[in-house]
Amino acid sequence: MRKWALIGLLLGAVLFTGCQSQVWLELDLPIVIELPRYRSDLDGYVTYNSWSGNVRVTERYYSDRSYQPLSDARITVVETGQVTYADYDGYFVIRGVPQGELTLKIQHRRLGRTAYFTVRVR
């Protein structure tokens, strides 16, 4: 049906071209904008062992006595540049990160260095 309507429109345009110098054909075409897919949230806990200097990033609260929450730690996703800070319990969340392997950069004044971790986001 649409095919015949388009053919009729073109024939009408050809017949009336002698009357006008221009023929305007206006079509409504949808514009598709694709947003990045698979945006996820990254959350976890940051803890610190002051005796050994080890830093841990875990999915659940790490309750070992030798590890303390690293509150107010600056956590950066290296690939996107997104930054957040850990709360009093060492908990952090970063929204809208891509899925896959990401590198976390953790900085805190007690560390005296920068710690890097590779995490997998699903």
Secondary structure by P-SEA (a helix, b strand, c coil): caaaaaaaaaaaaaaacccccbbbbbbbbbbbbbcccbbbbbbbbbbbccccbbbbbbcccccccccccccbbbbbcccccbbbbbccccbbbbccccccbbbbbbbcccccbbbbbbbbcc
